[in-house]
Amino acid sequence: MVKPLLISQPITSDGRLPSREIVEVIQGIIRGLGGSGGGLADGIYGDVTVSGGGTVITINTGAVSSGEIAGLSEAIDDRVAALLVAGSGVTITYNDPGNTLTISQLSGTATVTVPNNAWEWSQTVAAAGVSVSNTIVAALGAHVDADENSAELLDIAGLSGTAGTGQITFDIAFAAPTAGAVKIAWMAA
């Protein structure tokens, strides 16, 4: 049974109610068992202030960690996971037992190989997870010094990607004849 909280209720040396006492105050308010008339009387009860004839209750939660309020952390986790909605090309994975929420975007890199002296080139590459409903955002990919073509030296006039089921078709137009491997970074939205 919840005991009524009195002004003389014991508090900690820093002037706060022990955490278990705050929980008892909240339970008393909810059950209407504290004070006369079925509710707590206006006043300051350690970390709890009651005013407005018991209609306004203010709690200084600094004295209570979320772990001390049964189920609070889990309820917050579940609510945040429910609020997030995955857009096109985005995956949201809520691992309830592991207490993790992972947001990831479908993206990758591809290498297209342009034949000698081409002004334009089109090539389809495998891209797991891509569907025809995705929009592809494409850019020249990162390179290393040993690469045949670097992003700084390529003279690209246009670059686009078209999504297919499990694949992307890249269309590239060059401002000068080009050959060799071209790295492309892509993202599906």
NUBA-127939 format. One line per field, with one value per residue: residue number from 1; residue in three letters; x, z, y of N, C-alpha, C in turn. Coordinates in nm, 3 decimals, decimal comma, padded with zeros to 5 digits. Example, Ala and Ser with C-alpha at 12.3 -4.5 7.8 and 13.67 -1.06 7.14 Angstrom:
2
resi 1:2
resn ALA:SER
n.east 01,319:01,285
n.up 00,780:00,708
n.north -00,569:-00,225
ca.east 01,230:01,367
ca.up 00,780:00,714
ca.north -00,450:-00,106
c.east 01,320:01,290
c.up 00,780:00,787
c.north -00,330:00,003
//
This chain:
189
resi 1:2:3:4:5:6:7:8:9:10:11:12:13:14:15:16:17:18:19:20:21:22:23:24:25:26:27:28:29:30:31:32:33:34:35:36:37:38:39:40:41:42:43:44:45:46:47:48:49:50:51:52:53:54:55:56:57:58:59:60:61:62:63:64:65:66:67:68:69:70:71:72:73:74:75:76:77:78:79:80:81:82:83:84:85:86:87:88:89:90:91:92:93:94:95:96:97:98:99:100:101:102:103:104:105:106:107:108:109:110:111:112:113:114:115:116:117:118:119:120:121:122:123:124:125:126:127:128:129:130:131:132:133:134:135:136:137:138:139:140:141:142:143:144:145:146:147:148:149:150:151:152:153:154:155:156:157:158:159:160:161:162:163:164:165:166:167:168:169:170:171:172:173:174:175:176:177:178:179:180:181:182:183:184:185:186:187:188:189
resn MET:VAL:LYS:PRO:LEU:LEU:ILE:SER:GLN:PRO:ILE:THR:SER:ASP:GLY:ARG:LEU:PRO:SER:ARG:GLU:ILE:VAL:GLU:VAL:ILE:GLN:GLY:ILE:ILE:ARG:GLY:LEU:GLY:GLY:SER:GLY:GLY:GLY:LEU:ALA:ASP:GLY:ILE:TYR:GLY:ASP:VAL:THR:VAL:SER:GLY:GLY:GLY:THR:VAL:ILE:THR:ILE:ASN:THR:GLY:ALA:VAL:SER:SER:GLY:GLU:ILE:ALA:GLY:LEU:SER:GLU:ALA:ILE:ASP:ASP:ARG:VAL:ALA:ALA:LEU:LEU:VAL:ALA:GLY:SER:GLY:VAL:THR:ILE:THR:TYR:ASN:ASP:PRO:GLY:ASN:THR:LEU:THR:ILE:SER:GLN:LEU:SER:GLY:THR:ALA:THR:VAL:THR:VAL:PRO:ASN:ASN:ALA:TRP:GLU:TRP:SER:GLN:THR:VAL:ALA:ALA:ALA:GLY:VAL:SER:VAL:SER:ASN:THR:ILE:VAL:ALA:ALA:LEU:GLY:ALA:HIS:VAL:ASP:ALA:ASP:GLU:ASN:SER:ALA:GLU:LEU:LEU:ASP:ILE:ALA:GLY:LEU:SER:GLY:THR:ALA:GLY:THR:GLY:GLN:ILE:THR:PHE:ASP:ILE:ALA:PHE:ALA:ALA:PRO:THR:ALA:GLY:ALA:VAL:LYS:ILE:ALA:TRP:MET:ALA:ALA
n.east 00,084:00,046:00,192:00,071:00,220:00,393:00,473:00,690:00,830:01,111:01,413:01,693:02,042:02,098:01,859:01,662:01,399:01,432:01,464:01,282:01,086:00,981:00,859:00,663:00,515:00,413:00,262:00,078:-00,056:-00,172:-00,337:-00,487:-00,450:-00,299:-00,281:-00,560:-00,901:-00,863:-00,650:-00,323:-00,236:-00,186:00,154:00,509:00,685:00,960:01,108:00,878:00,619:00,304:00,019:-00,260:-00,485:-00,424:-00,432:-00,220:00,089:00,427:00,731:01,064:01,268:01,535:01,616:01,550:01,641:01,587:01,595:01,496:01,226:00,993:00,990:01,011:01,233:01,208:00,954:01,002:01,194:01,035:00,842:00,990:01,088:00,845:00,770:00,943:00,958:01,040:01,169:01,178:01,428:01,546:01,619:01,490:01,577:01,472:01,598:01,473:01,541:01,817:01,835:01,880:01,862:01,873:01,943:01,960:02,083:02,027:02,299:02,605:02,901:03,014:03,185:03,231:03,330:03,474:03,495:03,769:03,824:03,558:03,273:03,034:02,878:02,702:02,613:02,505:02,490:02,506:02,303:02,219:01,908:01,804:01,522:01,278:01,130:01,299:01,489:01,788:02,083:02,379:02,736:03,078:03,302:03,523:03,878:04,204:04,554:04,665:04,462:04,325:04,162:04,094:03,877:03,932:04,052:03,881:03,658:03,357:03,049:02,791:02,606:02,407:02,179:01,970:01,724:01,669:01,531:01,721:01,942:02,135:02,140:02,390:02,441:02,675:02,819:03,089:03,315:03,537:03,714:03,718:03,848:03,858:03,837:03,577:03,488:03,191:02,992:02,690:02,349:02,040:01,717
n.up 00,000:-00,073:00,106:00,257:00,160:00,357:00,470:00,632:00,523:00,478:00,328:00,097:00,162:-00,015:-00,044:-00,186:-00,266:-00,199:-00,474:-00,471:-00,316:-00,477:-00,673:-00,516:-00,451:-00,703:-00,755:-00,548:-00,622:-00,862:-00,773:-00,596:-00,319:-00,144:00,111:00,236:00,124:-00,099:-00,268:-00,311:-00,106:-00,191:-00,216:-00,148:-00,199:-00,150:-00,440:-00,578:-00,673:-00,585:-00,701:-00,759:-00,638:-00,643:-00,909:-01,074:-01,119:-01,066:-01,139:-01,049:-01,245:-01,230:-01,012:-01,057:-01,248:-01,586:-01,581:-01,336:-01,348:-01,413:-01,722:-01,874:-02,046:-02,239:-02,341:-02,457:-02,651:-02,814:-02,901:-03,047:-03,252:-03,373:-03,471:-03,680:-04,030:-04,308:-04,606:-04,968:-05,071:-04,824:-04,524:-04,215:-03,920:-03,633:-03,349:-03,098:-02,868:-02,866:-02,825:-03,030:-03,305:-03,641:-03,921:-04,261:-04,592:-04,928:-05,120:-05,315:-05,503:-05,840:-06,125:-06,448:-06,771:-07,023:-07,375:-07,615:-07,708:-07,677:-07,695:-07,574:-07,340:-07,231:-06,971:-06,796:-06,459:-06,186:-05,897:-05,602:-05,434:-05,548:-05,707:-05,972:-05,894:-05,764:-05,751:-05,897:-05,778:-05,899:-05,906:-05,983:-05,865:-05,583:-05,620:-05,665:-05,691:-05,871:-06,047:-06,378:-06,478:-06,328:-06,115:-06,129:-06,377:-06,572:-06,824:-06,794:-06,952:-06,899:-06,669:-06,575:-06,399:-06,426:-06,263:-06,234:-06,183:-05,940:-06,062:-06,223:-06,487:-06,625:-06,792:-06,970:-07,084:-07,258:-07,280:-07,425:-07,619:-07,452:-07,256:-07,076:-06,723:-06,524:-06,220:-06,032:-05,788:-05,626:-05,520:-05,411:-05,408
n.north -00,118:00,225:00,486:00,788:01,097:01,311:01,647:01,618:01,413:01,197:01,318:01,327:01,415:01,622:01,748:01,619:01,387:01,041:00,816:00,600:00,709:00,912:00,760:00,643:00,871:00,941:00,712:00,738:00,970:00,888:00,679:00,815:00,808:00,958:01,213:01,419:01,397:01,241:01,311:01,463:01,738:02,087:02,183:02,152:01,868:01,750:01,661:01,697:01,910:02,016:02,180:02,407:02,294:02,026:01,966:02,032:01,896:01,895:01,748:01,712:01,556:01,507:01,367:01,110:00,838:00,719:00,446:00,383:00,413:00,195:00,035:00,271:00,337:00,135:00,194:00,444:00,371:00,202:00,386:00,578:00,413:00,352:00,600:00,660:00,641:00,456:00,584:00,575:00,357:00,359:00,191:00,092:-00,056:-00,198:-00,332:-00,476:-00,649:-00,605:-00,337:-00,143:00,086:00,103:00,296:00,287:00,347:00,255:00,204:00,223:00,131:00,129:00,002:00,100:-00,001:00,167:00,149:00,197:00,535:00,643:00,853:00,846:00,625:00,339:00,126:-00,160:-00,254:-00,488:-00,442:-00,509:-00,512:-00,283:-00,139:-00,091:00,127:00,298:00,603:00,696:00,838:00,955:00,983:01,068:00,826:00,760:00,743:00,590:00,664:00,479:00,419:00,403:00,608:00,915:01,105:01,377:01,412:01,317:01,420:01,476:01,506:01,441:01,236:00,970:00,754:00,472:00,294:-00,054:-00,382:-00,507:-00,397:-00,133:00,097:00,279:00,582:00,760:01,058:01,198:01,477:01,459:01,212:00,900:00,627:00,313:00,216:00,354:00,479:00,481:00,628:00,551:00,608:00,492:00,619
ca.east 00,000:00,121:00,170:00,057:00,344:00,376:00,578:00,805:00,886:01,258:01,476:01,837:02,121:02,094:01,725:01,575:01,338:01,491:01,393:01,167:00,982:00,917:00,770:00,548:00,433:00,341:00,160:-00,025:-00,136:-00,249:-00,439:-00,566:-00,442:-00,222:-00,347:-00,704:-00,986:-00,831:-00,536:-00,223:-00,261:-00,085:00,274:00,633:00,717:01,091:01,121:00,744:00,541:00,162:-00,050:-00,390:-00,577:-00,386:-00,449:-00,092:00,194:00,556:00,830:01,203:01,312:01,678:01,640:01,512:01,689:01,485:01,600:01,423:01,083:00,976:00,941:01,020:01,328:01,149:00,843:01,062:01,251:00,926:00,775:01,080:01,087:00,715:00,761:01,026:00,903:01,143:01,137:01,228:01,572:01,592:01,576:01,496:01,574:01,465:01,633:01,421:01,623:01,952:01,822:01,943:01,781:01,967:01,887:02,059:02,041:02,075:02,402:02,719:02,991:03,017:03,288:03,193:03,450:03,447:03,588:03,859:03,780:03,413:03,218:02,920:02,881:02,593:02,645:02,420:02,565:02,424:02,288:02,124:01,815:01,748:01,400:01,243:01,069:01,405:01,557:01,933:02,171:02,511:02,848:03,206:03,344:03,659:03,980:04,340:04,651:04,693:04,349:04,345:04,090:04,064:03,765:03,983:04,097:03,773:03,579:03,222:02,946:02,665:02,607:02,277:02,156:01,831:01,705:01,597:01,521:01,853:02,047:02,133:02,203:02,456:02,467:02,778:02,863:03,220:03,347:03,653:03,719:03,761:03,855:03,902:03,744:03,526:03,421:03,071:02,925:02,547:02,257:01,902:01,619
ca.up 00,000:-00,082:00,224:00,228:00,170:00,446:00,460:00,709:00,456:00,474:00,201:00,096:00,213:-00,110:-00,046:-00,281:-00,220:-00,257:-00,596:-00,441:-00,260:-00,590:-00,733:-00,427:-00,467:-00,830:-00,736:-00,460:-00,702:-00,957:-00,701:-00,512:-00,181:-00,060:00,164:00,260:00,009:-00,211:-00,346:-00,233:-00,084:-00,250:-00,136:-00,207:-00,140:-00,202:-00,582:-00,636:-00,632:-00,615:-00,693:-00,827:-00,576:-00,681:-01,053:-01,141:-01,050:-01,130:-01,082:-01,089:-01,280:-01,212:-00,901:-01,097:-01,382:-01,662:-01,541:-01,212:-01,376:-01,483:-01,859:-01,943:-02,157:-02,342:-02,403:-02,543:-02,766:-02,901:-02,960:-03,149:-03,366:-03,440:-03,537:-03,800:-04,147:-04,411:-04,739:-05,077:-05,065:-04,686:-04,441:-04,071:-03,851:-03,487:-03,279:-02,963:-02,763:-02,867:-02,798:-03,135:-03,417:-03,750:-04,041:-04,368:-04,727:-05,032:-05,197:-05,351:-05,608:-05,959:-06,223:-06,587:-06,855:-07,149:-07,481:-07,669:-07,775:-07,676:-07,654:-07,490:-07,303:-07,148:-06,920:-06,686:-06,355:-06,080:-05,778:-05,516:-05,356:-05,628:-05,781:-06,075:-05,832:-05,708:-05,828:-05,877:-05,774:-05,937:-05,912:-06,002:-05,741:-05,533:-05,696:-05,610:-05,792:-05,970:-06,138:-06,514:-06,490:-06,199:-06,123:-06,164:-06,517:-06,664:-06,871:-06,804:-06,995:-06,836:-06,603:-06,516:-06,367:-06,433:-06,181:-06,282:-06,075:-05,907:-06,152:-06,262:-06,615:-06,622:-06,921:-06,951:-07,204:-07,234:-07,360:-07,506:-07,630:-07,325:-07,251:-06,949:-06,610:-06,459:-06,095:-06,007:-05,658:-05,648:-05,407:-05,455:-05,322
ca.north 00,000:00,351:00,567:00,931:01,172:01,426:01,747:01,570:01,296:01,203:01,354:01,302:01,529:01,733:01,803:01,547:01,263:00,921:00,776:00,516:00,797:00,979:00,662:00,629:00,991:00,928:00,609:00,795:01,063:00,809:00,602:00,905:00,763:01,049:01,333:01,413:01,423:01,154:01,356:01,535:01,880:02,174:02,195:02,101:01,740:01,714:01,689:01,705:02,027:02,002:02,309:02,409:02,199:01,891:01,944:02,053:01,824:01,915:01,656:01,731:01,421:01,491:01,276:00,975:00,800:00,648:00,306:00,364:00,414:00,067:00,034:00,399:00,328:00,049:00,267:00,547:00,300:00,158:00,503:00,634:00,319:00,364:00,730:00,664:00,574:00,444:00,633:00,492:00,331:00,368:00,079:00,115:-00,184:-00,184:-00,455:-00,453:-00,710:-00,547:-00,193:-00,064:00,132:00,127:00,358:00,272:00,386:00,167:00,275:00,139:00,180:00,045:00,038:00,074:-00,004:00,237:00,105:00,300:00,657:00,659:00,982:00,808:00,484:00,291:-00,006:-00,205:-00,325:-00,547:-00,358:-00,581:-00,432:-00,174:-00,175:00,007:00,246:00,383:00,707:00,678:00,955:00,903:01,078:00,999:00,765:00,783:00,671:00,590:00,710:00,375:00,404:00,450:00,736:00,979:01,198:01,509:01,417:01,281:01,533:01,421:01,601:01,399:01,106:00,939:00,613:00,431:00,175:-00,172:-00,480:-00,560:-00,345:00,008:00,126:00,410:00,647:00,861:01,132:01,258:01,595:01,421:01,066:00,841:00,480:00,256:00,201:00,475:00,443:00,560:00,611:00,568:00,597:00,472:00,687
c.east 00,088:00,088:00,152:00,191:00,319:00,492:00,704:00,869:01,039:01,310:01,625:01,911:02,123:01,953:01,629:01,513:01,417:01,405:01,269:01,053:00,909:00,818:00,646:00,457:00,349:00,230:00,045:-00,116:-00,227:-00,363:-00,526:-00,561:-00,367:-00,307:-00,497:-00,780:-00,947:-00,715:-00,436:-00,262:-00,152:00,035:00,393:00,671:00,851:01,102:00,987:00,674:00,398:00,098:-00,184:-00,487:-00,549:-00,399:-00,320:00,017:00,323:00,657:00,967:01,260:01,461:01,711:01,610:01,571:01,580:01,483:01,523:01,271:01,059:00,919:00,958:01,114:01,271:01,036:00,896:01,121:01,142:00,859:00,861:01,079:00,956:00,702:00,836:00,963:01,010:01,091:01,194:01,380:01,630:01,536:01,593:01,480:01,579:01,490:01,594:01,507:01,762:01,954:01,897:01,841:01,879:01,893:01,994:01,997:02,103:02,173:02,516:02,809:02,989:03,133:03,235:03,321:03,416:03,547:03,667:03,785:03,628:03,376:03,098:02,933:02,762:02,628:02,554:02,504:02,467:02,421:02,178:02,037:01,750:01,623:01,367:01,182:01,173:01,449:01,705:02,003:02,311:02,613:02,975:03,254:03,487:03,756:04,112:04,434:04,676:04,578:04,379:04,281:04,063:03,952:03,810:04,016:03,988:03,694:03,438:03,125:02,812:02,678:02,469:02,270:02,007:01,817:01,628:01,587:01,658:01,965:02,028:02,201:02,258:02,479:02,564:02,809:02,992:03,239:03,470:03,654:03,782:03,763:03,894:03,793:03,706:03,448:03,306:03,018:02,776:02,468:02,117:01,808:01,479
c.up 00,000:00,040:00,184:00,248:00,252:00,428:00,531:00,646:00,452:00,333:00,211:00,142:00,115:-00,130:-00,142:-00,213:-00,276:-00,375:-00,567:-00,384:-00,372:-00,656:-00,648:-00,437:-00,594:-00,817:-00,650:-00,535:-00,795:-00,886:-00,612:-00,365:-00,090:-00,009:00,184:00,133:-00,113:-00,295:-00,258:-00,220:-00,152:-00,157:-00,211:-00,129:-00,197:-00,348:-00,653:-00,581:-00,678:-00,599:-00,763:-00,769:-00,616:-00,829:-01,131:-01,058:-01,129:-01,060:-01,137:-01,117:-01,266:-01,103:-00,939:-01,235:-01,453:-01,624:-01,414:-01,231:-01,467:-01,622:-01,936:-02,064:-02,271:-02,415:-02,496:-02,668:-02,866:-02,971:-03,070:-03,273:-03,443:-03,516:-03,669:-03,913:-04,255:-04,543:-04,843:-05,068:-04,926:-04,609:-04,295:-04,003:-03,701:-03,424:-03,133:-02,855:-02,753:-02,838:-02,900:-03,243:-03,526:-03,869:-04,148:-04,502:-04,825:-05,119:-05,228:-05,451:-05,723:-06,046:-06,360:-06,671:-06,993:-07,255:-07,537:-07,742:-07,784:-07,631:-07,561:-07,456:-07,211:-07,103:-06,803:-06,588:-06,252:-05,959:-05,691:-05,437:-05,432:-05,699:-05,878:-06,017:-05,773:-05,807:-05,796:-05,880:-05,798:-05,943:-05,939:-05,867:-05,704:-05,613:-05,619:-05,724:-05,903:-06,070:-06,274:-06,534:-06,350:-06,220:-06,167:-06,313:-06,618:-06,700:-06,900:-06,847:-06,932:-06,779:-06,543:-06,489:-06,369:-06,359:-06,255:-06,164:-06,052:-05,994:-06,175:-06,398:-06,607:-06,765:-06,896:-07,086:-07,168:-07,325:-07,449:-07,514:-07,504:-07,337:-07,111:-06,842:-06,552:-06,336:-06,070:-05,868:-05,682:-05,518:-05,464:-05,356:-05,365
c.north 00,124:00,434:00,713:01,001:01,298:01,523:01,697:01,446:01,306:01,235:01,327:01,428:01,646:01,788:01,736:01,426:01,146:00,876:00,693:00,600:00,871:00,884:00,645:00,751:00,981:00,823:00,660:00,890:00,986:00,737:00,690:00,868:00,859:01,164:01,316:01,443:01,343:01,198:01,427:01,682:01,962:02,185:02,141:01,977:01,694:01,756:01,700:01,828:02,004:02,138:02,297:02,310:02,055:01,863:01,963:01,987:01,842:01,826:01,692:01,593:01,402:01,392:01,131:00,947:00,722:00,500:00,277:00,371:00,295:00,086:00,164:00,392:00,246:00,121:00,376:00,482:00,262:00,275:00,564:00,544:00,330:00,496:00,735:00,582:00,574:00,498:00,538:00,478:00,337:00,249:00,118:-00,020:-00,159:-00,320:-00,436:-00,519:-00,648:-00,399:-00,108:-00,028:00,172:00,184:00,349:00,308:00,289:00,245:00,179:00,207:00,080:00,092:00,001:00,082:00,051:00,189:00,223:00,413:00,675:00,800:00,960:00,661:00,455:00,151:-00,036:-00,286:-00,380:-00,454:-00,420:-00,484:-00,318:-00,224:-00,062:00,133:00,341:00,490:00,694:00,814:00,902:01,016:00,999:00,950:00,799:00,697:00,673:00,627:00,608:00,357:00,466:00,588:00,791:01,080:01,337:01,522:01,382:01,407:01,482:01,531:01,566:01,260:01,084:00,790:00,585:00,298:00,068:-00,268:-00,544:-00,509:-00,195:00,020:00,268:00,457:00,761:00,925:01,204:01,379:01,571:01,269:01,006:00,690:00,437:00,255:00,338:00,431:00,540:00,526:00,637:00,551:00,583:00,539:00,652
//
